Amino acid sequence: MAKRFTDTNIWGEDWFLEMPNEYKLFWYYMLSSCDHSGVFKVNIRSFCSLNEVKLDSNKALEHFNADKQRIRVVQDGVWFIEDFFVYQYGETFNTNNRVHESIKRVYEKYNISMSSIRGLKDHKDRVIDKDKDIDKDKEKNILKQEIDFLWAGDEIVNVWNEWKNYKLSQFKFKYKTLQSEQLAFDNLVELSGKNIEFAIKIVKQSMANGWKGFFELKNNQNKYSDQKVINKYQEALDAARKSYKPMEQ
């Protein structure tokens, strides 16, 4: 299960306290539902249906950016949380780190320049030794450069490599293209409900049973909310929903 830092001082900040309760709830929903790079695909309808509230995305931006820009609109329906990277990963961006490298690919996809990341003080590019690259495993090298691990971190990357080695040793199978490998990983993502813990269990279940593909966990252990709200914040969301009292007309 993904874990993220939160700022407890937010409960003493005017911009947050002055927001209606439903927008406070949406702020935490956004922080828990964005991907590992801080990019959030806006889903107002899903959020309102889940919590029985009414929100407006433009109004949300007004509240969130009341005294400074906290949210950047990078595309229609796609937001970037300005301080997300520095708060979650620190002030150094190092592409020798696989998670940082995958985040950089997301930023490039949405034209988010590294120089625009607020609070970032150091950016270390990958140093490539051509002589050593010759001896590297080609499949692993391709995976690092091009496959998109979406919301996942180092742990799922290691398990995915174990899965590829298992497929090769047991069935003499290798993904022929990056596209076919990406589709297989995307299938795992959907099957697990974008839950890292479930995704790892699904892979290990297949290897333990000698299966060639992925299947739901036995006893339906990986059932998840249609709205895909991260479990870590569910209790907080429910509590905030109960405390919300609609304004009288």
Backbone as JSON, one array per atom type, in Angstrom:
{
  "sequence": "MAKRFTDTNIWGEDWFLEMPNEYKLFWYYMLSSCDHSGVFKVNIRSFCSLNEVKLDSNKALEHFNADKQRIRVVQDGVWFIEDFFVYQYGETFNTNNRVHESIKRVYEKYNISMSSIRGLKDHKDRVIDKDKDIDKDKEKNILKQEIDFLWAGDEIVNVWNEWKNYKLSQFKFKYKTLQSEQLAFDNLVELSGKNIEFAIKIVKQSMANGWKGFFELKNNQNKYSDQKVINKYQEALDAARKSYKPMEQ",
  "N": [[0.84, -1.19, 0.0], [0.55, 2.2, -0.89], [2.27, 4.84, 0.75], [2.16, 8.13, 2.09], [3.5, 11.35, 2.98], [1.96, 13.78, 5.09], [1.02, 17.16, 5.83], [0.72, 18.27, 8.96], [0.49, 20.8, 9.91], [-1.27, 22.12, 8.36], [-3.74, 22.48, 9.42], [-3.63, 24.81, 10.77], [-3.51, 26.84, 8.99], [-4.74, 29.64, 7.29], [-5.82, 29.68, 4.62], [-6.65, 27.07, 4.24], [-8.39, 26.57, 6.4], [-10.43, 28.35, 5.88], [-11.81, 27.31, 3.77], [-14.81, 25.69, 2.56], [-16.1, 22.66, 4.05], [-16.4, 20.52, 2.24], [-14.53, 21.08, 0.29], [-12.16, 20.98, 1.71], [-12.13, 18.25, 2.18], [-11.94, 17.37, -0.45], [-9.37, 18.28, -1.07], [-7.71, 16.54, 0.44], [-8.48, 14.17, -0.73], [-7.49, 14.54, -3.31], [-4.7, 14.6, -2.77], [-4.3, 11.98, -1.97], [-5.08, 10.53, -4.16], [-3.66, 11.25, -6.4], [-0.99, 10.53, -8.81], [2.31, 9.01, -8.41], [3.97, 11.09, -9.0], [2.75, 13.43, -8.39], [0.83, 14.27, -10.13], [-2.5, 14.81, -10.91], [-5.48, 13.48, -12.07], [-8.37, 15.02, -12.69], [-11.41, 14.22, -11.17], [-14.15, 15.06, -10.55], [-16.88, 14.31, -10.63], [-16.9, 11.62, -9.79], [-15.88, 11.9, -7.19], [-17.85, 13.54, -5.96], [-20.09, 11.9, -6.16], [-19.33, 9.77, -4.53], [-19.11, 10.97, -2.01], [-21.4, 12.39, -1.67], [-21.69, 15.17, -2.15], [-21.46, 18.52, -3.57], [-19.33, 19.97, -5.89], [-17.23, 22.35, -7.57], [-14.85, 22.46, -10.08], [-13.4, 24.73, -10.89], [-13.92, 26.45, -8.77], [-12.67, 25.0, -6.79], [-9.98, 25.31, -7.53], [-9.72, 28.04, -7.08], [-9.94, 28.15, -4.28], [-7.78, 26.5, -3.48], [-5.58, 27.85, -4.52], [-5.56, 30.24, -3.19], [-3.84, 32.09, -1.72], [-1.37, 31.57, -2.73], [0.14, 29.84, -5.51], [-0.73, 26.57, -5.52], [-1.66, 24.54, -7.01], [-1.19, 23.53, -10.32], [-2.5, 23.82, -13.52], [-2.01, 21.58, -15.97], [-3.0, 20.33, -18.17], [-6.2, 20.08, -19.8], [-8.3, 19.03, -17.37], [-6.27, 17.86, -15.96], [-4.18, 18.17, -13.23], [-1.33, 19.54, -11.51], [0.36, 19.08, -8.48], [2.03, 21.46, -6.85], [4.06, 21.44, -4.72], [4.51, 18.77, -4.31], [6.58, 16.88, -5.06], [8.99, 17.72, -3.68], [8.09, 17.64, -1.05], [7.48, 14.95, -0.7], [9.77, 13.52, -1.57], [12.09, 14.98, -1.14], [14.68, 17.55, -1.61], [16.39, 16.99, -3.67], [16.66, 15.87, -6.96], [17.23, 12.92, -8.5], [18.16, 11.12, -11.19], [19.36, 8.66, -11.17], [17.96, 7.25, -9.43], [15.35, 4.96, -9.6], [12.62, 5.51, -9.19], [12.57, 8.31, -9.26], [13.4, 8.65, -11.87], [11.24, 7.58, -13.31], [9.31, 9.41, -12.56], [10.3, 11.67, -13.81], [9.78, 11.04, -16.47], [7.02, 11.22, -16.49], [6.73, 13.96, -15.98], [7.88, 14.98, -18.31], [6.0, 14.1, -20.14], [3.84, 15.75, -19.6], [4.92, 18.21, -20.07], [6.23, 19.48, -17.92], [8.69, 21.32, -16.65], [11.88, 20.68, -15.14], [13.09, 22.82, -13.92], [10.99, 24.29, -13.04], [10.01, 23.14, -10.76], [9.02, 23.74, -7.62], [11.08, 24.51, -4.87], [13.01, 22.63, -5.42], [16.39, 21.9, -5.25], [18.59, 20.59, -6.23], [19.61, 18.8, -9.08], [20.39, 15.83, -10.32], [21.7, 14.34, -13.09], [21.56, 11.21, -14.86], [24.56, 9.43, -15.13], [26.15, 7.95, -17.73], [28.02, 5.13, -18.44], [29.49, 4.01, -21.16], [30.98, 1.71, -21.7], [30.28, -0.01, -19.62], [27.6, -0.25, -20.11], [27.41, -2.02, -22.22], [27.66, -4.51, -21.11], [25.38, -4.74, -19.66], [22.18, -6.18, -18.85], [19.99, -6.35, -21.51], [17.19, -6.31, -21.53], [16.54, -5.36, -18.99], [17.67, -2.86, -19.09], [16.13, -1.61, -21.07], [13.67, -1.64, -19.8], [14.09, 0.15, -17.68], [14.38, 2.51, -19.05], [12.07, 2.96, -20.56], [9.51, 1.65, -19.92], [6.49, 2.44, -18.26], [5.93, 2.76, -14.95], [3.82, 3.86, -13.67], [1.99, 4.47, -10.81], [3.7, 3.22, -9.12], [6.5, 2.09, -6.98], [9.94, 1.34, -6.04], [9.68, -1.25, -4.97], [7.68, -2.67, -6.42], [8.88, -2.61, -8.89], [11.09, -4.31, -8.53], [9.74, -6.72, -8.0], [8.44, -7.04, -10.42], [10.6, -7.51, -12.13], [11.41, -9.96, -11.07], [9.21, -11.45, -11.83], [9.5, -11.44, -14.64], [11.91, -12.86, -14.89], [11.05, -15.29, -13.87], [9.11, -16.04, -15.81], [10.81, -16.39, -17.97], [12.54, -18.47, -17.14], [10.78, -20.56, -16.5], [8.99, -20.84, -18.65], [10.35, -20.12, -20.88], [9.87, -17.62, -21.94], [9.81, -14.33, -23.23], [8.97, -10.92, -23.21], [8.2, -9.6, -26.3], [8.12, -7.01, -27.23], [8.31, -3.63, -26.0], [5.8, -2.56, -25.85], [4.1, -4.8, -25.55], [4.96, -5.69, -23.07], [4.3, -3.46, -21.49], [1.52, -3.53, -21.7], [1.0, -5.9, -20.33], [1.83, -5.2, -17.77], [0.07, -3.07, -17.27], [-2.29, -4.52, -17.17], [-1.91, -5.88, -14.77], [-1.95, -3.69, -13.06], [-4.64, -2.79, -13.28], [-5.98, -5.08, -12.4], [-5.24, -5.18, -9.76], [-6.38, -2.97, -8.73], [-4.89, -0.65, -8.65], [-3.34, -0.89, -6.39], [-0.5, -1.3, -4.63], [0.26, -3.27, -2.77], [-1.61, -5.34, -3.26], [-0.98, -5.84, -5.93], [1.62, -6.92, -5.78], [1.06, -9.24, -4.34], [-0.55, -10.58, -6.18], [1.27, -11.14, -8.26], [3.1, -12.82, -6.89], [1.38, -14.88, -6.2], [0.81, -16.01, -8.71], [3.37, -16.94, -9.47], [3.86, -18.79, -7.42], [1.97, -20.71, -7.95], [2.65, -21.62, -10.4], [1.6, -20.4, -12.64], [0.94, -18.9, -15.87], [-0.02, -16.38, -16.26], [-1.76, -13.49, -14.83], [-4.12, -13.45, -12.16], [-7.13, -12.76, -10.25], [-6.77, -12.37, -6.71], [-7.15, -15.19, -4.56], [-10.17, -15.85, -2.8], [-11.1, -13.35, -3.24], [-9.51, -11.21, -2.3], [-8.62, -8.86, -3.33], [-10.62, -6.98, -3.86], [-11.92, -3.76, -4.47], [-12.87, -0.31, -4.02], [-15.14, 1.15, -6.37], [-14.58, 3.73, -7.02], [-11.94, 3.86, -6.47], [-10.59, 4.96, -4.22], [-7.92, 5.62, -2.14], [-7.08, 3.35, 0.39], [-5.81, 4.11, 2.73], [-6.69, 6.66, 3.39], [-9.39, 6.43, 3.75], [-10.85, 6.3, 6.18], [-10.42, 8.87, 7.16], [-11.67, 10.37, 5.17], [-14.33, 9.52, 5.41], [-14.91, 10.42, 8.01], [-14.66, 13.17, 7.66], [-16.74, 13.6, 5.89], [-19.0, 13.02, 7.43], [-18.9, 15.13, 9.2], [-19.57, 17.26, 7.69], [-21.9, 19.76, 7.05], [-24.49, 20.77, 5.11], [-25.11, 24.03, 3.77], [-27.91, 26.01, 4.66], [-30.51, 26.81, 2.47]],
  "CA": [[0.0, 0.0, 0.0], [1.33, 3.43, -0.97], [2.26, 5.7, 1.94], [2.57, 9.49, 1.75], [3.59, 12.3, 4.07], [0.98, 14.86, 5.11], [1.43, 18.3, 6.64], [-0.24, 18.48, 10.06], [0.36, 22.25, 10.15], [-2.29, 22.66, 7.47], [-4.91, 22.82, 10.23], [-3.43, 26.14, 11.33], [-3.33, 27.77, 7.88], [-6.01, 30.32, 6.98], [-6.38, 29.31, 3.33], [-7.3, 25.77, 4.37], [-9.49, 26.66, 7.36], [-11.51, 29.16, 5.32], [-12.53, 26.56, 2.74], [-15.92, 24.84, 2.99], [-15.64, 21.32, 4.42], [-16.32, 19.61, 1.1], [-13.29, 21.37, -0.43], [-11.1, 20.39, 2.54], [-12.17, 16.82, 1.89], [-11.43, 17.17, -1.81], [-7.91, 18.49, -1.01], [-7.08, 15.3, 0.89], [-8.77, 13.18, -1.76], [-6.53, 14.79, -4.38], [-3.37, 14.19, -2.33], [-4.22, 10.52, -1.86], [-5.45, 9.9, -5.43], [-2.74, 11.61, -7.49], [0.02, 9.5, -9.03], [3.52, 9.14, -7.59], [4.7, 12.3, -9.37], [1.97, 14.59, -8.01], [-0.11, 14.6, -11.19], [-3.85, 14.39, -10.51], [-6.5, 13.55, -13.11], [-9.53, 15.53, -11.97], [-12.59, 13.38, -11.28], [-15.12, 15.7, -9.67], [-18.13, 13.55, -10.59], [-16.69, 10.44, -8.95], [-15.74, 12.34, -5.8], [-19.15, 14.01, -5.47], [-20.96, 10.74, -6.01], [-18.87, 8.99, -3.39], [-19.26, 11.69, -0.75], [-22.71, 13.03, -1.64], [-21.48, 16.62, -2.06], [-21.38, 19.2, -4.85], [-18.13, 20.78, -6.02], [-16.91, 22.9, -8.88], [-13.39, 22.39, -10.22], [-12.85, 26.09, -10.91], [-13.98, 26.95, -7.4], [-11.62, 24.3, -6.04], [-8.72, 25.96, -7.84], [-9.71, 29.34, -6.39], [-9.67, 27.9, -2.87], [-6.44, 25.92, -3.3], [-4.57, 28.83, -4.9], [-6.05, 31.5, -2.62], [-2.78, 33.04, -1.39], [-0.23, 31.24, -3.58], [-0.2, 28.74, -6.41], [-0.47, 25.22, -5.02], [-2.08, 23.62, -8.07], [-0.93, 24.0, -11.67], [-3.26, 23.12, -14.54], [-1.07, 21.24, -17.04], [-3.85, 19.99, -19.31], [-7.61, 20.1, -19.44], [-8.64, 17.9, -16.51], [-5.06, 17.32, -15.32], [-3.54, 19.14, -12.34], [-0.04, 19.18, -10.89], [0.5, 19.6, -7.13], [3.32, 22.15, -6.94], [5.07, 21.07, -3.71], [4.41, 17.34, -4.04], [7.85, 16.15, -5.15], [9.91, 18.1, -2.6], [7.54, 17.2, 0.23], [7.51, 13.48, -0.61], [11.04, 12.9, -1.92], [13.24, 15.8, -0.77], [15.06, 18.66, -2.47], [17.3, 16.51, -4.72], [16.09, 15.0, -7.99], [18.34, 12.09, -8.95], [17.67, 10.16, -12.16], [19.89, 7.33, -10.89], [16.9, 6.61, -8.65], [14.36, 4.51, -10.58], [11.36, 6.22, -8.98], [12.77, 9.67, -9.77], [13.47, 8.58, -13.32], [9.89, 7.39, -13.83], [8.64, 10.69, -12.35], [10.78, 12.58, -14.87], [9.05, 10.71, -17.7], [5.67, 11.8, -16.35], [6.87, 15.41, -16.16], [8.11, 15.24, -19.73], [4.73, 13.86, -20.83], [2.96, 16.9, -19.39], [5.71, 19.43, -20.29], [6.57, 20.1, -16.64], [10.15, 21.42, -16.64], [12.5, 20.47, -13.83], [13.4, 24.12, -13.34], [9.77, 24.88, -12.49], [9.61, 22.44, -9.55], [9.28, 24.63, -6.49], [11.83, 23.95, -3.75], [14.04, 21.7, -5.88], [17.69, 22.58, -5.17], [19.66, 19.83, -6.89], [19.12, 17.88, -10.11], [21.5, 15.0, -10.75], [21.4, 13.53, -14.26], [22.19, 9.9, -14.92], [25.85, 9.35, -15.79], [26.17, 6.68, -18.45], [29.31, 4.58, -18.81], [29.18, 3.22, -22.35], [31.6, 0.38, -21.62], [29.49, -0.84, -18.71], [26.29, -0.49, -20.7], [27.5, -3.16, -23.12], [27.51, -5.72, -20.32], [24.09, -4.75, -18.93], [21.09, -6.96, -19.41], [19.27, -5.46, -22.41], [15.78, -6.17, -21.14], [16.48, -4.51, -17.8], [18.0, -1.5, -19.5], [14.97, -1.08, -21.77], [12.63, -1.43, -18.81], [14.38, 1.36, -16.92], [14.3, 3.7, -19.9], [10.84, 3.24, -21.28], [8.23, 1.2, -19.37], [5.92, 3.37, -17.3], [5.45, 2.05, -13.77], [2.65, 4.57, -13.16], [1.97, 4.93, -9.42], [4.46, 2.28, -8.3], [7.84, 2.44, -6.55], [11.01, 0.37, -6.23], [9.29, -2.61, -4.59], [6.98, -3.31, -7.52], [9.85, -2.78, -9.98], [11.85, -5.53, -8.22], [8.85, -7.87, -8.17], [8.2, -7.2, -11.85], [11.78, -8.16, -12.69], [11.32, -11.36, -10.65], [8.18, -12.07, -12.69], [10.08, -11.65, -15.96], [12.87, -13.97, -14.78], [10.23, -16.5, -13.69], [8.54, -16.4, -17.12], [11.88, -16.84, -18.84], [13.08, -19.76, -16.68], [9.75, -21.6, -16.47], [8.27, -20.99, -19.92], [11.2, -19.61, -21.95], [9.08, -16.53, -22.52], [10.25, -12.96, -23.06], [8.12, -9.96, -23.91], [8.87, -9.28, -27.56], [8.19, -5.56, -27.41], [7.97, -2.83, -24.81], [4.35, -2.38, -25.83], [3.48, -5.99, -24.98], [5.29, -5.69, -21.64], [3.51, -2.41, -20.85], [0.15, -4.01, -21.62], [0.95, -6.89, -19.26], [1.91, -4.48, -16.49], [-1.19, -2.34, -17.11], [-3.28, -5.51, -16.74], [-1.67, -6.09, -13.34], [-2.41, -2.48, -12.38], [-6.1, -2.79, -13.22], [-6.41, -6.23, -11.6], [-4.96, -4.91, -8.35], [-7.03, -1.74, -8.32], [-3.82, 0.33, -8.4], [-2.91, -1.08, -5.01], [0.81, -1.95, -4.74], [0.27, -4.48, -1.95], [-2.34, -6.37, -3.98], [-0.24, -6.17, -7.16], [2.71, -7.82, -5.4], [0.46, -10.53, -3.97], [-1.02, -11.23, -7.41], [2.46, -11.68, -8.94], [3.63, -13.95, -6.12], [0.41, -15.97, -6.31], [1.0, -16.66, -10.01], [4.63, -17.68, -9.45], [3.73, -19.91, -6.49], [1.1, -21.74, -8.53], [3.16, -22.01, -11.71], [0.72, -19.86, -13.68], [1.58, -18.1, -16.9], [-0.56, -15.03, -16.25], [-2.25, -12.93, -13.56], [-5.52, -13.68, -11.83], [-7.53, -12.16, -8.99], [-6.37, -13.11, -5.52], [-8.15, -16.12, -4.07], [-11.07, -15.31, -1.77], [-11.43, -11.97, -3.58], [-8.8, -10.32, -1.4], [-8.25, -7.59, -3.95], [-11.76, -6.15, -4.21], [-11.67, -2.38, -4.06], [-13.93, 0.64, -4.32], [-15.24, 1.55, -7.76], [-13.96, 5.04, -7.15], [-10.5, 3.67, -6.28], [-10.06, 5.85, -3.18], [-6.85, 4.93, -1.43], [-7.58, 2.87, 1.67], [-5.19, 4.8, 3.86], [-7.4, 7.88, 3.73], [-10.82, 6.21, 3.75], [-11.44, 6.67, 7.46], [-10.41, 10.33, 7.25], [-12.69, 10.87, 4.26], [-15.64, 9.25, 6.01], [-15.09, 11.3, 9.15], [-14.9, 14.52, 7.16], [-18.06, 13.61, 5.27], [-19.98, 13.06, 8.5], [-18.85, 16.43, 9.85], [-20.03, 18.28, 6.75], [-23.32, 20.12, 7.14], [-24.8, 21.67, 3.98], [-25.67, 25.34, 4.12], [-29.34, 26.14, 4.42], [-30.84, 27.7, 1.34]],
  "C": [[0.88, 1.25, 0.0], [1.18, 4.25, 0.3], [2.8, 7.07, 1.55], [2.59, 10.36, 2.98], [2.46, 13.33, 3.95], [1.46, 15.95, 6.06], [0.39, 18.57, 7.72], [-0.43, 19.96, 10.35], [-0.73, 22.89, 9.31], [-3.52, 23.11, 8.25], [-4.75, 24.15, 10.95], [-3.28, 27.19, 10.26], [-4.68, 28.31, 7.43], [-6.64, 29.83, 5.68], [-7.14, 28.0, 3.41], [-8.53, 25.87, 5.27], [-10.68, 27.42, 6.79], [-12.29, 28.44, 4.23], [-13.74, 25.84, 3.34], [-15.42, 23.41, 3.21], [-15.48, 20.39, 3.23], [-15.04, 19.84, 0.29], [-12.07, 20.93, 0.38], [-10.98, 18.91, 2.25], [-11.59, 16.52, 0.52], [-9.92, 17.37, -1.86], [-7.21, 17.19, -0.61], [-7.33, 14.16, -0.1], [-7.77, 13.3, -2.91], [-5.14, 14.3, -4.0], [-3.22, 12.67, -2.29], [-4.47, 9.82, -3.19], [-4.53, 10.26, -6.59], [-1.71, 10.49, -7.69], [1.3, 9.83, -8.25], [4.34, 10.37, -7.93], [3.98, 13.57, -8.93], [1.03, 15.08, -9.1], [-1.47, 13.98, -10.86], [-4.8, 14.57, -11.69], [-7.84, 13.84, -12.43], [-10.76, 14.65, -12.24], [-13.66, 13.86, -10.29], [-16.39, 14.85, -9.53], [-18.01, 12.34, -9.69], [-16.62, 10.82, -7.49], [-17.08, 12.76, -5.22], [-20.12, 12.86, -5.26], [-20.6, 9.93, -4.77], [-19.23, 9.65, -2.07], [-20.56, 12.48, -0.63], [-22.58, 14.55, -1.4], [-21.48, 17.19, -3.48], [-20.16, 20.11, -4.85], [-18.02, 21.31, -7.44], [-15.39, 22.97, -8.99], [-12.76, 23.77, -10.24], [-12.86, 26.71, -9.51], [-12.91, 26.3, -6.54], [-10.27, 24.96, -6.27], [-8.61, 27.32, -7.15], [-9.36, 29.17, -4.91], [-8.21, 27.45, -2.67], [-5.34, 26.94, -3.58], [-4.88, 30.22, -4.32], [-4.93, 32.51, -2.38], [-1.47, 32.75, -2.11], [-0.62, 30.06, -4.45], [0.23, 27.4, -5.82], [-0.78, 24.17, -6.08], [-1.81, 24.27, -9.42], [-1.75, 23.18, -12.65], [-2.33, 22.85, -15.72], [-1.78, 20.81, -18.32], [-5.29, 20.12, -18.85], [-7.92, 18.84, -18.63], [-7.44, 17.25, -15.84], [-4.38, 18.42, -14.52], [-2.21, 18.6, -11.82], [0.05, 19.85, -9.53], [1.91, 20.15, -6.98], [4.39, 21.6, -5.98], [5.17, 19.56, -3.48], [5.77, 16.65, -4.02], [8.76, 16.45, -3.97], [9.4, 17.59, -1.26], [7.65, 15.69, 0.39], [8.9, 12.89, -0.75], [12.27, 13.72, -1.52], [13.61, 16.8, -1.85], [16.0, 18.26, -3.61], [16.57, 15.58, -5.67], [17.24, 14.24, -8.64], [17.83, 11.01, -9.9], [18.35, 8.8, -12.06], [18.93, 6.54, -10.0], [15.77, 6.24, -9.6], [13.02, 5.22, -10.43], [11.46, 7.64, -9.53], [12.78, 9.66, -11.3], [12.07, 8.42, -13.94], [9.06, 8.67, -13.65], [9.04, 11.68, -13.45], [10.05, 12.32, -16.18], [7.63, 11.27, -17.67], [5.72, 13.3, -16.57], [7.08, 15.76, -17.63], [6.82, 15.08, -20.54], [3.82, 15.07, -20.75], [3.7, 18.24, -19.51], [5.94, 20.21, -19.0], [8.09, 20.14, -16.55], [10.7, 21.26, -15.24], [12.78, 21.8, -13.14], [12.19, 24.79, -12.71], [9.3, 24.21, -11.21], [10.0, 23.27, -8.34], [9.98, 23.9, -5.36], [12.93, 22.99, -4.14], [15.38, 22.42, -5.96], [18.79, 21.86, -5.94], [19.04, 18.85, -7.87], [20.32, 17.12, -10.66], [21.06, 14.13, -11.91], [22.14, 12.21, -14.2], [23.51, 9.98, -15.69], [25.97, 7.97, -16.42], [27.59, 6.3, -18.83], [29.08, 3.62, -19.97], [29.78, 1.82, -22.28], [30.8, -0.55, -20.72], [28.13, -1.17, -19.3], [26.29, -1.71, -21.61], [27.22, -4.46, -22.37], [26.17, -5.8, -19.58], [23.09, -5.64, -19.63], [20.19, -6.04, -20.23], [17.82, -5.25, -21.98], [15.63, -5.24, -19.95], [16.74, -3.07, -18.16], [16.81, -0.83, -20.2], [13.86, -0.75, -20.79], [12.83, -0.13, -18.07], [14.13, 2.61, -17.75], [12.89, 4.0, -20.36], [9.55, 2.76, -20.62], [7.77, 2.15, -18.28], [5.33, 2.59, -16.13], [4.35, 2.82, -13.04], [2.82, 5.02, -11.72], [2.96, 4.18, -8.55], [5.86, 2.79, -7.95], [8.81, 1.29, -6.76], [10.55, -1.05, -5.97], [8.6, -3.33, -5.74], [7.9, -3.51, -8.72], [10.64, -4.07, -9.77], [11.0, -6.77, -8.42], [8.58, -8.12, -9.64], [9.39, -7.87, -12.53], [11.83, -9.64, -12.31], [10.33, -12.11, -11.52], [8.74, -12.37, -14.09], [11.1, -12.79, -15.96], [12.15, -15.3, -14.63], [9.67, -16.96, -15.03], [9.6, -16.95, -18.07], [12.36, -18.24, -18.45], [12.04, -20.87, -16.77], [9.14, -21.88, -17.84], [9.09, -20.54, -21.13], [10.51, -18.49, -22.71], [9.72, -15.19, -22.21], [9.28, -12.06, -23.81], [8.86, -9.49, -25.16], [9.03, -7.78, -27.77], [7.89, -4.87, -26.09], [6.47, -2.65, -24.7], [3.66, -3.58, -25.19], [3.76, -6.09, -23.48], [4.47, -4.65, -20.89], [2.06, -2.85, -20.69], [-0.01, -5.03, -20.5], [0.98, -6.21, -17.9], [0.63, -3.7, -16.23], [-2.31, -3.27, -16.67], [-3.15, -5.79, -15.25], [-2.18, -4.9, -12.54], [-3.92, -2.49, -12.2], [-6.62, -3.91, -12.32], [-6.25, -5.96, -10.11], [-5.69, -3.67, -7.84], [-6.04, -0.63, -7.97], [-3.35, 0.3, -6.94], [-1.62, -1.9, -5.05], [0.84, -3.27, -3.98], [-0.44, -5.63, -2.66], [-1.59, -6.8, -5.24], [0.89, -7.15, -6.86], [2.18, -9.2, -5.06], [-0.01, -11.29, -5.2], [0.15, -11.87, -8.15], [2.97, -12.92, -8.22], [2.69, -15.15, -6.15], [0.61, -16.73, -7.61], [2.28, -17.49, -10.04], [4.53, -18.91, -8.56], [2.92, -21.06, -7.08], [1.54, -22.18, -9.92], [2.3, -21.52, -12.85], [1.5, -19.0, -14.67], [1.12, -16.64, -16.88], [-1.03, -14.61, -14.87], [-3.74, -13.18, -13.4], [-5.83, -13.02, -10.49], [-7.06, -13.03, -7.82], [-7.5, -14.03, -5.08], [-8.92, -15.48, -2.92], [-11.36, -13.83, -1.98], [-10.77, -10.96, -2.65], [-8.54, -8.95, -2.0], [-9.45, -6.78, -4.45], [-11.54, -4.73, -3.69], [-12.8, -1.49, -4.55], [-13.93, 1.01, -5.79], [-14.58, 2.89, -8.01], [-12.47, 5.0, -6.9], [-9.9, 4.69, -5.31], [-9.05, 5.07, -2.37], [-7.28, 4.61, -0.01], [-7.03, 3.64, 2.85], [-5.99, 5.99, 4.33], [-8.92, 7.67, 3.88], [-11.47, 6.65, 5.06], [-11.49, 8.19, 7.61], [-11.48, 10.94, 6.36], [-14.09, 10.69, 4.85], [-15.92, 10.19, 7.18], [-15.4, 12.72, 8.7], [-16.28, 14.64, 6.54], [-19.16, 13.73, 6.33], [-20.04, 14.44, 9.16], [-19.4, 17.54, 8.97], [-21.52, 18.5, 6.92], [-23.61, 21.12, 6.04], [-25.44, 22.95, 4.47], [-27.16, 25.38, 3.79], [-29.58, 27.14, 3.3], [-31.58, 28.95, 1.83]]
}
